[in-house]
Amino acid sequence: MGACKHVDHCMAIISLPIDAIKSQFKGEWLLIAIDSVDEKTTTPLTGHILAHSPAREEIHKASLAYSGLAAVYYSDDWPEDLAACFFLV
């Protein structure tokens, strides 16, 4: 799938803190499966990487194939020319 690098499904899944995952992939968009959340704030706490790419469009494509709880993150500071919109399905 282009520049998108999917994690091999044969690898062991290791749940890590979200910030620890983000620190491993500089300048990339990340699709992270959420493994645990803070019950009070609903903030994702831990997860595992599903896909990463410098191209946001590749992560969007990868997210369409995953049906579990997941979030898209940018590994560095949020780009200044980008806005986000959230909705519940």
ABEGO torsion letter per residue (X at the ends): XEABBBBBAABBBBBBBAAAAAAABBGBBBBBBBABBBAAAGBBABBBBABBBABAAAAAAAAAABABBBBBBBABBBBAABBBBBBBX
